[in-house]
């Protein structure tokens, strides 16, 4: 999750599923740390939307109960959430470098204890 004003990454946590049951605790922890946002912009994928009535998911309903506005982007319009794509690009650039570019190579040969 990023802050739209500062573009700061507030939290980045890999979850084993996109289910609300896993996402909600991450949001709770973030809200305790930085407070409730006025709005959250998200795409139309799980857990942010469903194909049910008005596309509401249990996560959306919880946000509404907290007074948070869910700003949905137009389907198939990722340019409406460009900051999110920018965050993914920067995160990938900073963390997904080739191994040899970030770690000094070390010999994997066992050390000969008799020469020490």
C-alpha positions as CSV (number, residue, x, y, z in Angstrom):
1,X,0.0,0.0,0.0
2,X,1.3,3.4,-0.9
3,X,0.4,6.9,0.1
4,X,-0.8,8.8,-2.9
5,X,0.4,12.2,-1.7
6,X,4.0,11.3,-0.7
7,X,4.3,8.2,-2.9
8,X,5.8,6.4,0.1
9,X,5.5,2.7,0.4
10,X,3.5,2.3,3.6
11,X,3.5,-1.5,3.7
12,X,4.5,-4.3,1.4
13,X,3.7,-7.7,2.6
14,X,3.5,-10.9,0.5
15,X,0.5,-13.0,1.4
16,X,-0.1,-16.6,0.5
17,X,-3.6,-15.8,-0.7
18,X,-5.7,-12.8,-1.8
19,X,-8.4,-13.7,0.6
20,X,-9.8,-11.0,2.8
21,X,-9.0,-13.2,5.9
22,X,-5.3,-12.6,5.2
23,X,-5.5,-9.1,3.8
24,X,-7.6,-7.6,6.7
25,X,-5.0,-8.1,9.4
26,X,-2.4,-6.4,7.3
27,X,-4.7,-3.4,6.8
28,X,-5.6,-3.4,10.6
29,X,-1.9,-3.2,11.5
30,X,-1.3,-0.4,9.0
31,X,-4.3,1.6,10.2
32,X,-3.1,1.3,13.8
33,X,0.3,2.6,12.7
34,X,-0.6,5.5,10.4
35,X,-4.3,6.0,11.0
36,X,-7.4,5.6,8.8
37,X,-7.2,6.9,5.2
38,X,-10.0,8.9,3.7
39,X,-9.9,6.7,0.6
40,X,-8.2,3.7,-0.8
41,X,-7.7,3.3,-4.6
42,X,-7.6,-0.3,-5.8
43,X,-8.0,-2.3,-8.9
44,X,-11.0,-4.6,-9.5
45,X,-9.3,-7.8,-8.4
46,X,-9.6,-9.9,-5.3
47,X,-9.8,-9.0,-2.4
48,X,-10.8,-5.5,-3.5
49,X,-13.8,-6.4,-5.6
50,X,-16.1,-9.2,-6.6
51,X,-18.6,-10.1,-9.3
52,X,-21.4,-9.9,-6.7
53,X,-23.8,-7.0,-6.0
54,X,-22.2,-3.7,-6.8
55,X,-18.9,-5.6,-6.9
56,X,-18.6,-5.4,-3.1
57,X,-16.3,-7.7,-1.2
58,X,-16.2,-8.2,2.5
59,X,-13.1,-6.0,2.6
60,X,-15.0,-3.1,0.9
61,X,-17.9,-3.5,3.4
62,X,-15.4,-3.3,6.3
63,X,-13.8,-0.2,4.7
64,X,-17.2,1.5,4.4
65,X,-18.0,0.7,8.0
66,X,-14.7,2.4,8.9
67,X,-15.7,5.4,6.8
68,X,-13.1,4.8,4.1
69,X,-14.1,5.5,0.5
70,X,-13.1,2.8,-2.0
71,X,-12.0,4.4,-5.3
72,X,-12.2,1.8,-8.0
73,X,-10.4,2.2,-11.2
74,X,-12.2,1.6,-14.5
75,X,-11.8,-2.0,-15.6
76,X,-8.9,-2.6,-17.9
77,X,-7.5,0.9,-17.2
78,X,-4.3,0.5,-15.2
79,X,-3.3,4.1,-16.1
80,X,-5.9,5.2,-13.5
81,X,-3.7,3.7,-10.8
82,X,-0.3,4.6,-12.3
83,X,1.2,5.2,-8.9
84,X,0.6,1.6,-7.9
85,X,2.3,0.4,-11.1
86,X,5.2,2.8,-10.4
87,X,5.6,1.3,-6.9
88,X,5.8,-2.2,-8.4
89,X,8.4,-1.1,-10.9
90,X,10.6,0.6,-8.2
91,X,10.1,-2.4,-5.8
92,X,11.2,-4.8,-8.6
93,X,14.2,-2.5,-9.5
94,X,15.4,-2.4,-5.9
95,X,14.8,-6.0,-5.0
96,X,15.0,-8.2,-8.0
97,X,18.5,-7.6,-9.2
98,X,20.4,-10.5,-10.6
99,X,22.1,-12.4,-7.7
100,X,25.6,-11.8,-9.0
101,X,25.1,-8.0,-9.1
102,X,24.2,-7.7,-5.5
103,X,26.3,-10.4,-3.7
104,X,30.0,-10.8,-3.8
105,X,30.8,-14.3,-5.0
106,X,32.3,-16.5,-2.4
107,X,33.9,-19.9,-3.0
108,X,31.7,-22.8,-1.9
109,X,34.7,-25.1,-1.4
110,X,34.9,-26.5,2.1
111,X,37.7,-24.9,4.1
112,X,40.7,-27.1,4.7
113,X,41.0,-27.1,8.5
114,X,44.7,-28.3,8.4
115,X,45.9,-25.2,6.7
116,X,44.4,-22.8,9.2
